[in-house]
């Protein structure tokens, strides 16, 4: 039982941040999916804030095309959990991995479901910020397929955002590189137009079999979003059967500047309605497809095994990799030019300061030798020796003042910067022996030393090997109550 009301029935999936279970709300007998953050990460401020942000964003939303979230809580041991509706089916990313492309009518039907969900979210002040195939779920419900938007974990509450626990700092790039809008790529302001750009990338991929900017290097991909015009669908997939106007609509959705893009999700839906022909219903997973997968349609697993880029990775707005792939054939927003000018100005100022410092630190050149025809001045005669030479006392070097904190500083440095677990563990008994209360806070902080991972996923606590020694040391140094 979880929190005395949710019975855990099975594990649906496990990821770097936690585990997803199938369970039942025992009070009303409803099947649910429960996402539980790992207990260690529950004490991690960024991970807990992402969880809370997903709960806040989902609490504003109630729409058939958005996965429903019904509860959020924190367990006694510190683990956060999120209760969602249980879904059966597969992610759009899984479908594309298997089929690569799909008929245009089916692609339009899927993107229509995404846009209906986004329209609802945008009207309530929520920008998803990570629309991609893995976050679009083709759910089977009452024998029909319903498109569901998943994972509002990095959503931004752009309207009335005072309750957003983790508003993104300026200059941070948030999302997945292949689907980022240009303004996200340079850390600019994120609005509903950013989601529409990402949705247009997804539509392009469903029709052409790959994204418009498929560079292997993430920085080159960001640069292409900012400065390279997207290819036309038939240039990438010459054999694709497309109706008149669909390529122009996708190009409109991929405009570099938000004001030049399709204005809203509602306007996007209206433009889709103007396409000739009718959209086809989304196909269920057929029996041959199930046999190819080797499994029945799976329940939604909200912790993906791999996330291409974490949510809180800072990417410079101006890099050499971006410049190498950019093709400035479109106008660049004035605020981006101003940011680049500020960076260049700071670099120039630092160069001037360095040049001045170098000039003052250069010793003066020795005087030139006298001309050959000038006789050197005669050296003064040496004074006669003193019959009673003075006695010179030997120089006494004062010992360096002792630093009483030297041992404490050295042990704390080894605890923090030791290369191996054994090196860091060796510092713990030294700190206990010194019995200095100032070591308590660093010892508590050393229990979690998270390394690796992407966007918070697949991180590893490299100090897990120290937990027993650290707990014993903290107990030994803690003042008696």
Secondary structure, 3 states (H helix, E strand, C coil): CECCCEEEEEEEEECCCEEEEEEEECCCCEEEEEEEECHHHHCCHHHHHHHHHHHHHHHCCCCCCECCEEEEEECCCCCEEEEEECCEEEEHHHHHHHHCCCCHHHHHHHHHHHHHHHHHHHHCCEECCCCCHHHEEEEEECCEEEEEECCCCCCEECCCHHHCCCCCCCCEECCCHHHCCHHHHCCCCCCHHHHHHHHHHHHHHHHHCCCCCCCCCHHHHHHHHHHCCCCCHHHHCCCCCCCCCHHHHHHHHCCCCHHHCCCCHHHHHHHHHCCCCCCCCCCCCCHHHHHHHCCCCEECCCCCCCCCCCCCEECCCCCHHHHHHCCCCCCCCHHHHHHHHHHHHHHHHHHHHHHHHHHHHCCCCCCCCCCCCCCCCCCCCCCCCCCCCCCCCCCCCCCCCCCCCHHHHHHHHHHHHCCCHHHHHHHHHHHHHHCCCCHHHHHHHCCCCEECCECCECCEECCHHHHHHHHHHHHHHCCCC
